[in-house]
């Protein structure tokens, strides 16, 4: 397993001095503090852009996930053991099938620059496929876990409460075509100490907005790239 350090290590914060004080008191020792939301997204824009620009669908969705969480402060704290840790950076995890037919976990450091994120995604997932190695950024990043069961249409999935992996976790299957649109149902699991339902709802709304606005995002970075090339 390859471990990398990006920026400062997380710091322990005193729950009583944060907006999560009551949530920490109520949910930290609860038998099952994990909450799962289900959401059906319209991913028509992702499908079209993926095909037209020859970009991986899951990469685009992972970037939209990171961008949707980027400005929600609750995503930068995480209950670990009996502590509440605060992070500076986010990463989005991708599960990759390696050359032996097994799976590896690959954390991708989130960047608002889609070209940078795509480059990191392609590099690290290719390494996982070829070398059968995990890429672990959990020591310095708050990692949003994902699992894509792309060969199967599913209506939802609920993750387990292990008491060890408290990170937000998103699961989706194969998208479905409905008339002229493509729909994708996903599940979003989160620890109630980290965030409330309102924060989770805001994240899911942000996610749909980022998907809807992805074409504008691509145009923006293409313009930046063109200007950079001219210089």
N, CA, C and O of each residue as an XYZ file, in Angstrom:
924
protein
N       0.844     -1.199      0.000
C       0.000      0.000      0.000
C       0.871      1.238      0.000
O       1.780      1.377      0.819
N       0.580      2.145     -0.940
C       1.336      3.391     -1.019
C       0.618      4.468     -0.225
O      -0.555      4.757     -0.461
N       1.347      5.066      0.732
C       0.787      6.147      1.533
C       1.450      7.451      1.130
O       2.667      7.508      0.953
N       0.652      8.498      0.984
C       1.206      9.800      0.622
C       0.657     10.860      1.551
O      -0.455     10.748      2.069
N       1.453     11.883      1.750
C       1.084     12.972      2.655
C       0.886     14.240      1.840
O       1.785     14.669      1.116
N      -0.289     14.837      1.960
C      -0.572     16.092      1.260
C      -0.951     17.142      2.290
O      -2.004     17.044      2.921
N      -0.103     18.142      2.464
C      -0.409     19.206      3.409
C      -0.224     18.753      4.847
O       0.474     17.780      5.131
N      -0.866     19.481      5.738
C      -0.730     19.216      7.162
C      -1.512     17.980      7.565
O      -2.508     17.615      6.940
N      -1.036     17.347      8.626
C      -1.765     16.227      9.198
C      -2.999     16.763      9.910
O      -3.011     17.924     10.319
N      -4.036     15.947     10.067
C      -5.236     16.426     10.765
C      -4.927     16.743     12.218
O      -4.006     16.175     12.806
N      -5.700     17.652     12.792
C      -5.510     18.010     14.192
C      -6.731     17.598     14.994
O      -7.854     17.610     14.488
N      -6.507     17.237     16.231
C      -7.631     16.903     17.101
C      -8.264     18.198     17.608
O      -7.563     19.103     18.060
N      -9.567     18.278     17.533
C     -10.280     19.458     18.006
C     -11.199     19.072     19.157
O     -11.634     17.925     19.265
N     -11.484     20.037     20.003
C     -12.348     19.795     21.160
C     -13.801     19.914     20.700
O     -14.228     20.992     20.287
N     -14.561     18.828     20.766
C     -15.940     18.856     20.259
C     -16.789     19.980     20.849
O     -17.601     20.583     20.148
N     -16.598     20.263     22.153
C     -17.397     21.290     22.828
C     -17.190     22.683     22.235
O     -18.024     23.572     22.410
N     -16.073     22.864     21.535
C     -15.776     24.168     20.934
C     -16.227     24.262     19.474
O     -15.888     25.221     18.781
N     -16.985     23.278     19.010
C     -17.428     23.245     17.618
C     -18.948     23.203     17.536
O     -19.635     23.030     18.543
N     -19.456     23.363     16.330
C     -20.903     23.271     16.099
C     -21.389     21.827     16.185
O     -22.594     21.581     16.131
N     -20.470     20.869     16.317
C     -20.839     19.454     16.409
C     -20.857     18.965     17.855
O     -20.883     17.759     18.101
N     -20.844     19.876     18.796
C     -20.773     19.502     20.220
C     -21.917     18.583     20.632
O     -21.674     17.529     21.221
N     -23.157     18.958     20.335
C     -24.302     18.151     20.722
C     -24.335     16.831     19.957
O     -24.658     15.787     20.523
N     -24.000     16.882     18.675
C     -23.977     15.661     17.871
C     -22.932     14.682     18.407
O     -23.171     13.475     18.446
N     -21.784     15.201     18.815
C     -20.740     14.348     19.383
C     -21.255     13.669     20.651
O     -21.031     12.477     20.864
N     -21.939     14.434     21.480
C     -22.458     13.896     22.738
C     -23.522     12.827     22.490
O     -23.566     11.813     23.186
N     -24.375     13.062     21.498
C     -25.490     12.153     21.248
C     -25.109     10.914     20.453
O     -25.638      9.831     20.703
N     -24.200     11.062     19.503
C     -23.991     10.006     18.526
C     -22.646      9.298     18.589
O     -22.495      8.223     18.008
N     -21.669      9.869     19.275
C     -20.338      9.277     19.232
C     -20.314      7.854     19.774
O     -19.588      7.004     19.257
N     -21.097      7.592     20.802
C     -21.105      6.265     21.415
C     -22.375      5.476     21.065
O     -22.646      4.434     21.660
N     -23.140      5.975     20.107
C     -24.379      5.291     19.730
C     -24.062      3.942     19.078
O     -23.046      3.818     18.394
N     -24.921      2.923     19.279
C     -24.682      1.605     18.675
C     -24.569      1.664     17.155
O     -23.759      0.951     16.563
N     -25.373      2.506     16.528
C     -25.284      2.683     15.081
C     -25.467      4.154     14.733
O     -26.593      4.615     14.552
N     -24.365      4.891     14.638
C     -24.445      6.335     14.366
C     -24.482      6.673     12.882
O     -24.501      7.848     12.514
N     -24.492      5.647     12.021
C     -24.454      5.894     10.587
C     -25.865      6.117     10.043
O     -26.809      5.430     10.434
N     -25.992      7.079      9.140
C     -27.262      7.404      8.498
C     -27.071      7.257      6.992
O     -26.020      7.610      6.456
N     -28.101      6.729      6.306
C     -28.005      6.548      4.860
C     -29.153      7.253      4.155
O     -30.321      7.048      4.483
N     -28.803      8.091      3.175
C     -29.783      8.744      2.303
C     -29.708      8.090      0.923
O     -28.643      7.652      0.486
N     -30.850      8.032      0.251
C     -30.891      7.575     -1.127
C     -31.295      8.745     -2.026
O     -32.140      9.563     -1.663
N     -30.678      8.805     -3.195
C     -30.955      9.914     -4.113
C     -30.832      9.423     -5.558
O     -29.862      8.753     -5.911
N     -31.820      9.760     -6.387
C     -31.735      9.462     -7.816
C     -31.310     10.725     -8.547
O     -31.998     11.745     -8.509
N     -30.180     10.640     -9.202
C     -29.610     11.778     -9.914
C     -29.883     11.680    -11.407
O     -29.969     10.588    -11.968
N     -30.016     12.828    -12.034
C     -30.061     12.898    -13.489
C     -28.621     13.080    -13.971
O     -28.035     14.150    -13.810
N     -28.061     12.027    -14.563
C     -26.647     12.058    -14.969
C     -26.510     12.151    -16.491
O     -25.474     11.793    -17.052
N     -27.564     12.635    -17.150
C     -27.533     12.765    -18.606
C     -26.324     13.578    -19.056
O     -25.642     13.216    -20.015
N     -26.069     14.663    -18.364
C     -24.942     15.530    -18.713
C     -23.612     14.790    -18.596
O     -22.736     14.943    -19.447
N     -23.461     13.988    -17.542
C     -22.225     13.214    -17.352
C     -22.029     12.210    -18.484
O     -20.929     12.072    -19.019
N     -23.094     11.517    -18.841
C     -23.005     10.501    -19.886
C     -22.598     11.135    -21.208
O     -21.712     10.628    -21.895
N     -23.239     12.238    -21.564
C     -22.949     12.897    -22.840
C     -21.525     13.436    -22.878
O     -20.823     13.271    -23.876
N     -21.096     14.078    -21.800
C     -19.744     14.643    -21.753
C     -18.702     13.534    -21.766
O     -17.674     13.647    -22.434
N     -18.967     12.471    -21.032
C     -18.039     11.340    -20.995
C     -17.816     10.776    -22.395
O     -16.684     10.481    -22.779
N     -18.890     10.628    -23.148
C     -18.781     10.063    -24.492
C     -18.160     11.045    -25.480
O     -17.323     10.662    -26.298
N     -18.565     12.300    -25.405
C     -18.096     13.295    -26.360
C     -16.638     13.675    -26.135
O     -15.880     13.842    -27.090
N     -16.242     13.812    -24.850
C     -14.884     14.260    -24.514
C     -13.939     13.098    -24.206
O     -12.762     13.308    -23.912
N     -14.464     11.872    -24.276
C     -13.656     10.677    -23.994
C     -13.044     10.731    -22.591
O     -11.868     10.429    -22.387
N     -13.887     11.127    -21.637
C     -13.490     11.159    -20.233
C     -14.255     10.065    -19.488
O     -15.398      9.756    -19.824
N     -13.620      9.492    -18.485
C     -14.254      8.391    -17.755
C     -15.440      8.904    -16.936
O     -15.344      9.916    -16.241
N     -16.549      8.189    -17.034
C     -17.763      8.569    -16.319
C     -17.511      8.635    -14.818
O     -17.894      9.606    -14.166
N     -16.868      7.606    -14.266
C     -16.647      7.581    -12.817
C     -15.695      8.672    -12.359
O     -15.820      9.181    -11.245
N     -14.741      9.036    -13.214
C     -13.856     10.160    -12.870
C     -14.656     11.449    -12.752
O     -14.491     12.213    -11.801
N     -15.526     11.681    -13.731
C     -16.351     12.890    -13.714
C     -17.259     12.920    -12.491
O     -17.420     13.962    -11.855
N     -17.849     11.778    -12.166
C     -18.726     11.726    -10.999
C     -17.926     11.931     -9.719
O     -18.379     12.634     -8.816
N     -16.744     11.327     -9.628
C     -15.885     11.524     -8.449
C     -15.529     12.992     -8.277
O     -15.534     13.509     -7.160
N     -15.215     13.672     -9.393
C     -14.882     15.095     -9.298
C     -16.089     15.897     -8.821
O     -15.954     16.783     -7.978
N     -17.257     15.590     -9.352
C     -18.473     16.294     -8.929
C     -18.750     16.052     -7.449
O     -19.223     16.952     -6.754
N     -18.461     14.849     -6.960
C     -18.628     14.535     -5.533
C     -17.706     15.413     -4.695
O     -18.131     16.014     -3.708
N     -16.447     15.478     -5.096
C     -15.500     16.320     -4.363
C     -15.887     17.789     -4.396
O     -15.796     18.488     -3.387
N     -16.321     18.253     -5.568
C     -16.708     19.660     -5.708
C     -17.955     19.964     -4.888
O     -18.068     21.053     -4.324
N     -18.888     19.028     -4.812
C     -20.117     19.227     -4.035
C     -19.830     19.332     -2.546
O     -20.539     20.030     -1.821
N     -18.790     18.640     -2.087
C     -18.434     18.651     -0.666
C     -17.472     19.774     -0.304
O     -17.322     20.113      0.870
N     -16.826     20.348     -1.301
C     -15.683     21.245     -1.101
C     -15.978     22.412     -0.164
O     -15.138     22.761      0.665
N     -17.148     23.015     -0.280
C     -17.468     24.205      0.520
C     -18.407     23.918      1.682
O     -19.002     24.839      2.241
N     -18.544     22.647      2.048
C     -19.337     22.269      3.221
C     -18.363     21.922      4.338
O     -17.674     20.904      4.270
N     -18.303     22.754      5.353
C     -17.242     22.628      6.362
C     -17.308     21.316      7.141
O     -16.288     20.845      7.644
N     -18.499     20.722      7.245
C     -18.627     19.471      8.004
C     -17.831     18.332      7.376
O     -17.470     17.376      8.062
N     -17.559     18.427      6.093
C     -16.783     17.381      5.433
C     -15.312     17.382      5.857
O     -14.587     16.424      5.589
N     -14.880     18.444      6.511
C     -13.471     18.534      6.897
C     -13.222     18.039      8.322
O     -12.088     18.077      8.799
N     -14.262     17.580      8.998
C     -14.091     16.959     10.309
C     -14.547     15.510     10.225
O     -15.394     15.161      9.403
N     -13.974     14.666     11.090
C     -14.318     13.242     11.058
C     -14.072     12.624     12.428
O     -13.012     12.826     13.020
N     -15.055     11.866     12.937
C     -14.814     11.128     14.182
C     -13.915      9.921     13.911
O     -14.236      9.069     13.083
N     -12.803      9.861     14.608
C     -11.852      8.758     14.464
C     -11.563      8.224     15.862
O     -11.016      8.938     16.703
N     -11.926      6.984     16.107
C     -11.822      6.456     17.467
C     -12.775      7.243     18.353
O     -13.969      7.333     18.066
N     -12.242      7.813     19.432
C     -13.073      8.664     20.295
C     -12.723     10.143     20.127
O     -13.088     10.977     20.955
N     -12.001     10.458     19.025
C     -11.566     11.831     18.778
C     -12.331     12.433     17.609
O     -12.916     11.725     16.789
N     -12.309     13.758     17.558
C     -12.851     14.490     16.421
C     -11.685     15.185     15.745
O     -11.042     16.049     16.341
N     -11.410     14.812     14.504
C     -10.259     15.339     13.781
C     -10.692     16.327     12.708
O     -11.762     16.200     12.113
N      -9.827     17.317     12.475
C     -10.091     18.311     11.444
C      -8.998     18.239     10.385
O      -7.810     18.188     10.702
N      -9.419     18.235      9.121
C      -8.511     18.084      7.985
C      -8.474     19.357      7.146
O      -9.383     20.186      7.203
N      -7.410     19.491      6.371
C      -7.300     20.620      5.439
C      -7.716     20.243      4.029
O      -8.168     21.092      3.260
N      -7.562     18.967      3.688
C      -7.796     18.528      2.310
C      -8.836     17.416      2.235
O      -9.056     16.673      3.192
N      -9.468     17.328      1.063
C     -10.398     16.245      0.773
C      -9.796     15.332     -0.297
O      -9.016     15.771     -1.142
N     -10.171     14.074     -0.242
C      -9.837     13.121     -1.304
C     -11.085     12.298     -1.596
O     -11.944     12.119     -0.732
N     -11.171     11.806     -2.810
C     -12.284     10.942     -3.203
C     -11.707      9.576     -3.539
O     -10.768      9.460     -4.326
N     -12.277      8.555     -2.938
C     -11.786      7.198     -3.128
C     -12.466      6.541     -4.327
O     -13.637      6.794     -4.609
N     -11.717      5.702     -5.021
C     -12.274      4.913     -6.112
C     -11.806      3.471     -5.954
O     -10.626      3.222     -5.704
N     -12.723      2.527     -6.099
C     -12.376      1.108     -6.037
C     -12.093      0.630     -7.453
O     -12.918      0.797     -8.351
N     -10.918      0.033     -7.648
C     -10.438     -0.312     -8.987
C     -10.227     -1.818     -9.092
O      -9.673     -2.446     -8.190
N     -10.680     -2.388    -10.212
C     -10.406     -3.809    -10.477
C      -9.026     -3.932    -11.110
O      -8.775     -3.366    -12.175
N      -8.124     -4.675    -10.452
C      -6.756     -4.773    -10.949
C      -6.610     -5.876    -12.003
O      -7.580     -6.554    -12.342
N      -5.410     -6.042    -12.505
C      -5.161     -6.974    -13.602
C      -5.403     -8.429    -13.217
O      -5.550     -9.288    -14.087
N      -5.444     -8.706    -11.919
C      -5.702    -10.069    -11.446
C      -7.175    -10.322    -11.177
O      -7.554    -11.400    -10.719
N      -8.002     -9.326    -11.464
C      -9.428     -9.490    -11.241
C      -9.870     -9.195     -9.821
O     -11.045     -9.351     -9.491
N      -8.934     -8.768     -8.971
C      -9.259     -8.387     -7.600
C      -9.427     -6.861     -7.547
O      -9.320     -6.181     -8.569
N      -9.688     -6.338     -6.356
C      -9.916     -4.890     -6.262
C      -8.861     -4.215     -5.392
O      -8.322     -4.805     -4.456
N      -8.589     -2.969     -5.731
C      -7.712     -2.116     -4.928
C      -8.405     -0.796     -4.647
O      -9.265     -0.351     -5.408
N      -8.015     -0.179     -3.540
C      -8.581      1.104     -3.132
C      -7.634      2.217     -3.560
O      -6.427      2.144     -3.328
N      -8.192      3.244     -4.187
C      -7.351      4.313     -4.728
C      -7.918      5.671     -4.329
O      -8.986      6.057     -4.803
N      -7.207      6.408     -3.454
C      -7.629      7.739     -3.029
C      -7.053      8.782     -3.983
O      -5.858      8.782     -4.277
N      -7.928      9.675     -4.461
C      -7.509     10.731     -5.380
C      -7.660     12.075     -4.676
O      -8.764     12.441     -4.272
N      -6.573     12.804     -4.528
C      -6.623     14.122     -3.908
C      -7.537     15.023     -4.724
O      -7.370     15.139     -5.938
N      -8.507     15.665     -4.064
C      -9.420     16.521     -4.812
C      -8.769     17.834     -5.177
O      -8.097     18.467     -4.363
N      -8.984     18.234     -6.429
C      -8.563     19.541     -6.919
C      -9.747     20.157     -7.638
O     -10.456     19.467     -8.370
N      -9.970     21.466     -7.436
C     -11.028     22.144     -8.164
C     -10.737     22.182     -9.662
O     -11.649     22.341    -10.473
N      -9.485     22.039    -10.017
C      -9.085     21.999    -11.416
C      -9.361     20.598    -11.960
O      -8.686     19.635    -11.596
N     -10.348     20.497    -12.824
C     -10.770     19.195    -13.340
C      -9.660     18.499    -14.118
O      -9.549     17.274    -14.071
N      -8.837     19.266    -14.833
C      -7.740     18.653    -15.588
C      -6.710     18.028    -14.650
O      -6.196     16.942    -14.918
N      -6.416     18.711    -13.560
C      -5.472     18.171    -12.577
C      -6.043     16.906    -11.941
O      -5.345     15.902    -11.797
N      -7.314     16.968    -11.565
C      -7.948     15.803    -10.939
C      -7.974     14.625    -11.909
O      -7.695     13.492    -11.516
N      -8.303     14.881    -13.156
C      -8.340     13.812    -14.151
C      -6.963     13.181    -14.324
O      -6.847     11.960    -14.432
N      -5.924     14.007    -14.350
C      -4.569     13.473    -14.478
C      -4.197     12.574    -13.316
O      -3.616     11.507    -13.512
N      -4.534     13.008    -12.093
C      -4.247     12.194    -10.909
C      -5.064     10.903    -10.923
O      -4.563      9.835    -10.571
N      -6.320     11.017    -11.332
C      -7.202      9.844    -11.393
C      -6.631      8.794    -12.347
O      -6.522      7.619    -11.995
N      -6.270      9.223    -13.548
C      -5.751      8.288    -14.547
C      -4.434      7.657    -14.099
O      -4.214      6.459    -14.280
N      -3.564      8.477    -13.514
C      -2.257      7.980    -13.078
C      -2.391      6.953    -11.965
O      -1.811      5.870    -12.046
N      -3.144      7.280    -10.937
C      -3.193      6.413     -9.762
C      -4.073      5.180     -9.969
O      -3.768      4.112     -9.439
N      -5.160      5.316    -10.731
C      -5.968      4.125    -11.008
C      -5.214      3.169    -11.931
O      -5.321      1.952    -11.778
N      -4.452      3.706    -12.889
C      -3.648      2.848    -13.770
C      -2.590      2.104    -12.959
O      -2.331      0.926    -13.204
N      -1.980      2.790    -11.995
C      -0.989      2.149    -11.130
C      -1.628      1.040    -10.301
O      -1.035     -0.021    -10.108
N      -2.848      1.295     -9.811
C      -3.543      0.277     -9.023
C      -3.859     -0.945     -9.868
O      -3.736     -2.078     -9.403
N      -4.267     -0.713    -11.114
C      -4.584     -1.820    -12.019
C      -3.339     -2.649    -12.314
O      -3.381     -3.878    -12.253
N      -2.243     -1.987    -12.631
C      -1.036     -2.686    -13.060
C      -0.268     -3.301    -11.898
O       0.193     -4.438    -11.998
N      -0.124     -2.569    -10.798
C       0.720     -3.026     -9.687
C      -0.058     -3.615     -8.523
O       0.532     -4.078     -7.546
N      -1.377     -3.598     -8.625
C      -2.245     -4.197     -7.587
C      -1.954     -3.597     -6.216
O      -1.890     -4.312     -5.215
N      -1.777     -2.270     -6.180
C      -1.449     -1.571     -4.935
C      -2.517     -0.534     -4.602
O      -3.071      0.113     -5.491
N      -2.798     -0.386     -3.304
C      -3.711      0.646     -2.844
C      -2.999      1.996     -2.805
O      -1.781      2.066     -2.642
N      -3.764      3.047     -2.955
C      -3.266      4.418     -2.784
C      -4.028      5.010     -1.609
O      -5.229      5.262     -1.707
N      -3.334      5.232     -0.501
C      -3.985      5.630      0.752
C      -3.585      7.048      1.145
O      -2.415      7.320      1.414
N      -4.579      7.958      1.175
C      -4.330      9.343      1.583
C      -5.005      9.660      2.915
O      -5.103     10.828      3.292
N      -5.463      8.655      3.620
C      -6.292      8.870      4.812
C      -5.542      9.521      5.973
O      -6.169     10.057      6.887
N      -4.224      9.482      5.948
C      -3.474     10.090      7.052
C      -3.486     11.615      6.974
O      -3.279     12.287      7.985
N      -3.727     12.167      5.783
C      -3.684     13.627      5.655
C      -4.916     14.215      4.980
O      -5.031     15.436      4.873
N      -5.839     13.373      4.521
C      -7.040     13.869      3.836
C      -8.296     13.236      4.431
O      -8.272     12.088      4.874
N      -9.382     13.988      4.436
C     -10.673     13.417      4.764
C     -11.175     12.761      3.480
O     -11.495     13.447      2.509
N     -11.240     11.450      3.481
C     -11.527     10.692      2.271
C     -13.023     10.375      2.184
O     -13.615      9.834      3.118
N     -13.614     10.724      1.046
C     -14.995     10.335      0.746
C     -14.930      9.011      0.005
O     -14.422      8.939     -1.114
N     -15.446      7.965      0.633
C     -15.395      6.645      0.026
C     -16.450      6.479     -1.056
O     -17.542      7.038     -0.953
N     -16.130      5.711     -2.093
C     -17.114      5.391     -3.122
C     -16.960      3.930     -3.532
O     -15.895      3.331     -3.379
N     -18.035      3.381     -4.050
C     -17.995      2.040     -4.619
C     -18.976      2.000     -5.778
O     -20.166      2.257     -5.595
N     -18.485      1.680     -6.970
C     -19.315      1.660     -8.167
C     -19.480      0.224     -8.653
O     -18.512     -0.416     -9.063
N     -20.705     -0.273     -8.604
C     -21.018     -1.610     -9.120
C     -21.591     -1.409    -10.514
O     -22.802     -1.502    -10.717
N     -20.715     -1.133    -11.472
C     -21.138     -0.608    -12.772
C     -21.779     -1.660    -13.676
O     -22.393     -1.296    -14.678
N     -21.659     -2.935    -13.362
C     -22.237     -3.977    -14.215
C     -23.668     -4.327    -13.828
O     -24.309     -5.137    -14.497
N     -24.173     -3.725    -12.755
C     -25.482     -4.108    -12.233
C     -26.323     -2.872    -11.928
O     -25.825     -1.896    -11.367
N     -27.597     -2.922    -12.301
C     -28.528     -1.875    -11.908
C     -29.015     -2.180    -10.497
O     -29.559     -3.256    -10.251
N     -28.825     -1.240     -9.563
C     -29.276     -1.435     -8.192
C     -30.155     -0.262     -7.779
O     -30.025      0.845     -8.301
N     -31.046     -0.523     -6.836
C     -31.931      0.525     -6.335
C     -31.368      1.193     -5.088
O     -31.935      2.169     -4.595
N     -30.251      0.671     -4.575
C     -29.639      1.268     -3.398
C     -28.830      0.243     -2.637
O     -28.923     -0.956     -2.897
N     -28.044      0.715     -1.706
C     -27.227     -0.159     -0.872
C     -26.949      0.553      0.441
O     -26.817      1.777      0.477
N     -26.862     -0.208      1.507
C     -26.558      0.352      2.823
C     -25.240     -0.228      3.290
O     -25.075     -1.447      3.339
N     -24.297      0.642      3.636
C     -23.006      0.184      4.129
C     -23.107     -0.301      5.558
O     -24.135     -0.130      6.213
N     -22.043     -0.903      6.035
C     -22.056     -1.426      7.393
C     -21.478     -0.402      8.360
O     -20.747      0.507      7.965
N     -21.815     -0.567      9.620
C     -21.228      0.254     10.679
C     -20.128     -0.566     11.351
O     -20.395     -1.401     12.215
N     -18.896     -0.314     10.939
C     -17.778     -1.097     11.470
C     -17.203     -0.486     12.736
O     -16.534     -1.170     13.511
N     -17.464      0.819     12.954
C     -16.850      1.500     14.079
C     -15.423      1.911     13.795
O     -14.778      2.552     14.625
N     -14.925      1.544     12.620
C     -13.548      1.870     12.227
C     -13.557      2.870     11.081
O     -12.914      3.917     11.152
N     -14.293      2.539     10.021
C     -14.383      3.431      8.856
C     -15.626      4.293      9.021
O     -16.735      3.868      8.698
N     -15.433      5.507      9.523
C     -16.546      6.422      9.759
C     -16.730      7.431      8.633
O     -17.586      8.312      8.720
N     -15.936      7.308      7.582
C     -15.958      8.280      6.490
C     -17.282      8.253      5.731
O     -17.967      7.231      5.701
N     -17.638      9.380      5.121
C     -18.783      9.370      4.213
C     -18.548      8.332      3.120
O     -17.420      8.140      2.666
N     -19.618      7.667      2.704
C     -19.453      6.576      1.739
C     -20.622      6.582      0.757
O     -21.785      6.630      1.157
N     -20.292      6.533     -0.537
C     -21.296      6.606     -1.596
C     -21.207      5.356     -2.462
O     -20.122      4.951     -2.878
N     -22.361      4.751     -2.727
C     -22.428      3.542     -3.547
C     -23.407      3.770     -4.691
O     -24.493      4.310     -4.482
N     -23.029      3.361     -5.899
C     -23.947      3.416     -7.034
C     -23.713      2.228     -7.952
O     -22.668      1.580     -7.908
N     -24.718      1.959     -8.789
C     -24.629      0.874     -9.751
C     -24.603      1.418    -11.174
O     -24.045      2.485    -11.432
N     -25.201      0.687    -12.079
C     -25.249      1.081    -13.484
C     -26.367      2.095    -13.693
O     -27.469      1.930    -13.171
N     -26.082      3.141    -14.456
C     -27.140      4.120    -14.701
C     -28.190      3.536    -15.645
O     -27.914      2.620    -16.420
N     -29.410      4.095    -15.558
C     -30.534      3.589    -16.341
C     -31.009      4.659    -17.322
O     -31.031      5.848    -17.003
N     -31.382      4.220    -18.503
C     -31.922      5.149    -19.494
C     -33.431      5.226    -19.344
O     -34.114      4.202    -19.358
N     -33.951      6.438    -19.200
C     -35.384      6.671    -19.106
C     -35.758      7.731    -20.135
O     -35.513      8.920    -19.929
N     -36.358      7.293    -21.252
C     -36.664      8.170    -22.357
C     -35.382      8.841    -22.851
O     -34.491      8.155    -23.351
N     -35.268     10.157    -22.722
C     -34.084     10.849    -23.237
C     -33.106     11.221    -22.121
O     -32.197     12.025    -22.325
N     -33.300     10.632    -20.947
C     -32.448     10.958    -19.814
C     -31.801      9.694    -19.244
O     -32.276      8.577    -19.449
N     -30.705      9.913    -18.523
C     -30.036      8.824    -17.814
C     -30.129      9.104    -16.313
O     -29.809     10.200    -15.853
N     -30.569      8.105    -15.566
C     -30.774      8.247    -14.126
C     -29.830      7.307    -13.369
O     -29.552      6.191    -13.809
N     -29.351      7.784    -12.233
C     -28.454      6.992    -11.401
C     -28.889      7.115     -9.940
O     -28.924      8.212     -9.383
N     -29.215      5.988     -9.334
C     -29.578      5.979     -7.919
C     -28.343      5.662     -7.090
O     -27.631      4.695     -7.361
N     -28.096      6.482     -6.083
C     -26.952      6.230     -5.201
C     -27.384      6.297     -3.742
O     -28.428      6.852     -3.402
N     -26.550      5.717     -2.901
C     -26.750      5.822     -1.460
C     -25.596      6.614     -0.872
O     -24.447      6.467     -1.289
N     -25.912      7.446      0.092
C     -24.899      8.275      0.751
C     -24.977      8.010      2.252
O     -25.950      8.369      2.914
N     -23.940      7.379      2.765
C     -23.871      7.056      4.191
C     -22.918      8.020      4.888
O     -21.845      8.326      4.370
N     -23.318      8.496      6.069
C     -22.463      9.417      6.811
C     -22.633      9.182      8.307
O     -23.651      8.655      8.754
N     -21.632      9.576      9.064
C     -21.660      9.466     10.522
C     -22.378     10.693     11.079
O     -22.045     11.827     10.732
N     -23.361     10.459     11.944
C     -24.189     11.557     12.438
C     -23.384     12.550     13.282
O     -23.795     13.701     13.432
N     -22.256     12.127     13.827
C     -21.393     13.058     14.547
C     -20.780     14.071     13.585
O     -20.592     15.236     13.936
N     -20.474     13.626     12.389
C     -19.839     14.503     11.406
C     -20.810     15.530     10.838
O     -20.456     16.699     10.685
N     -22.014     15.109     10.530
C     -22.977     16.028      9.906
C     -24.405     15.606     10.213
O     -24.660     14.471     10.616
N     -25.326     16.534     10.017
C     -26.749     16.273     10.163
C     -27.382     16.060      8.796
O     -26.734     16.205      7.760
N     -28.671     15.710      8.818
C     -29.378     15.471      7.570
C     -29.401     16.683      6.660
O     -29.356     16.537      5.439
N     -29.471     17.880      7.233
C     -29.494     19.102      6.420
C     -28.198     19.262      5.632
O     -28.215     19.687      4.477
N     -27.066     18.917      6.266
C     -25.776     19.005      5.572
C     -25.700     17.971      4.458
O     -25.212     18.256      3.365
N     -26.190     16.763      4.748
C     -26.193     15.701      3.741
C     -27.091     16.087      2.568
O     -26.744     15.864      1.408
N     -28.259     16.672      2.889
C     -29.162     17.106      1.837
C     -28.547     18.193      0.969
O     -28.712     18.189     -0.251
N     -27.836     19.126      1.601
C     -27.157     20.187      0.852
C     -26.095     19.594     -0.068
O     -25.951     20.028     -1.211
N     -25.355     18.610      0.420
C     -24.334     17.962     -0.389
C     -24.950     17.302     -1.618
O     -24.431     17.453     -2.724
N     -26.048     16.573     -1.438
C     -26.678     15.888     -2.561
C     -27.252     16.884     -3.565
O     -27.208     16.647     -4.773
N     -27.793     18.000     -3.065
C     -28.276     19.050     -3.966
C     -27.103     19.661     -4.733
O     -27.201     19.902     -5.936
N     -25.999     19.910     -4.036
C     -24.790     20.425     -4.688
C     -24.301     19.466     -5.777
O     -23.870     19.887     -6.850
N     -24.378     18.171     -5.472
C     -23.897     17.165     -6.419
C     -24.686     17.228     -7.728
O     -24.096     17.190     -8.808
N     -26.014     17.325     -7.638
C     -26.809     17.445     -8.854
C     -26.482     18.740     -9.594
O     -26.429     18.753    -10.824
N     -26.266     19.818     -8.862
C     -25.920     21.097     -9.492
C     -24.581     21.023    -10.219
O     -24.438     21.553    -11.320
N     -23.599     20.364     -9.599
C     -22.284     20.234    -10.237
C     -22.381     19.401    -11.511
O     -21.712     19.697    -12.502
N     -23.204     18.371    -11.487
C     -23.412     17.556    -12.690
C     -24.062     18.405    -13.783
O     -23.661     18.347    -14.945
N     -25.056     19.183    -13.404
C     -25.756     20.026    -14.376
C     -24.850     21.086    -14.977
O     -25.012     21.460    -16.139
N     -23.887     21.577    -14.184
C     -23.013     22.673    -14.618
C     -21.680     22.200    -15.180
O     -20.798     23.015    -15.449
N     -21.523     20.896    -15.359
C     -20.221     20.358    -15.742
C     -19.764     20.859    -17.112
O     -18.570     21.065    -17.328
N     -20.687     21.052    -18.020
C     -20.310     21.541    -19.348
C     -19.649     22.915    -19.257
O     -18.660     23.178    -19.941
N     -20.197     23.792    -18.410
C     -19.615     25.118    -18.206
C     -18.233     25.001    -17.567
O     -17.317     25.755    -17.894
N     -18.101     24.045    -16.653
C     -16.803     23.821    -16.004
C     -15.749     23.413    -17.023
O     -14.623     23.909    -16.991
N     -16.111     22.516    -17.918
C     -15.178     22.075    -18.951
C     -14.798     23.218    -19.877
O     -13.631     23.366    -20.240
N     -15.775     24.021    -20.258
C     -15.495     25.167    -21.131
C     -14.537     26.132    -20.458
O     -13.659     26.702    -21.107
N     -14.706     26.315    -19.157
C     -13.835     27.213    -18.398
C     -12.391     26.739    -18.454
O     -11.482     27.531    -18.701
N     -12.177     25.433    -18.222
C     -10.808     24.930    -18.191
C     -10.203     24.839    -19.579
O      -8.987     24.948    -19.737
N     -11.051     24.638    -20.599
C     -10.540     24.649    -21.966
C     -10.064     26.044    -22.350
O      -9.063     26.194    -23.051
N     -10.791     27.070    -21.884
C     -10.375     28.454    -22.138
C      -9.059     28.757    -21.440
O      -8.171     29.383    -22.019
N      -8.938     28.315    -20.206
C      -7.699     28.534    -19.441
C      -6.524     27.836    -20.127
O      -5.428     28.387    -20.226
N      -6.776     26.610    -20.599
C      -5.716     25.842    -21.280
C      -5.303     26.530    -22.574
O      -4.121     26.569    -22.913
N      -6.295     27.081    -23.306
C      -5.987     27.767    -24.559
C      -5.126     28.996    -24.319
O      -4.163     29.233    -25.048
N      -5.467     29.780    -23.302
C      -4.695     30.973    -22.953
C      -3.284     30.581    -22.551
O      -2.313     31.224    -22.949
N      -3.177     29.503    -21.745
C      -1.867     29.032    -21.300
C      -1.006     28.589    -22.475
O       0.199     28.840    -22.488
N      -1.611     27.930    -23.464
C      -0.877     27.463    -24.648
C      -0.387     28.640    -25.480
O       0.723     28.615    -26.012
N      -1.217     29.667    -25.589
C      -0.849     30.842    -26.377
C       0.372     31.544    -25.780
O       1.206     32.083    -26.507
N       0.469     31.530    -24.444
C       1.607     32.179    -23.792
C       2.893     31.409    -24.068
O       3.961     31.803    -23.601
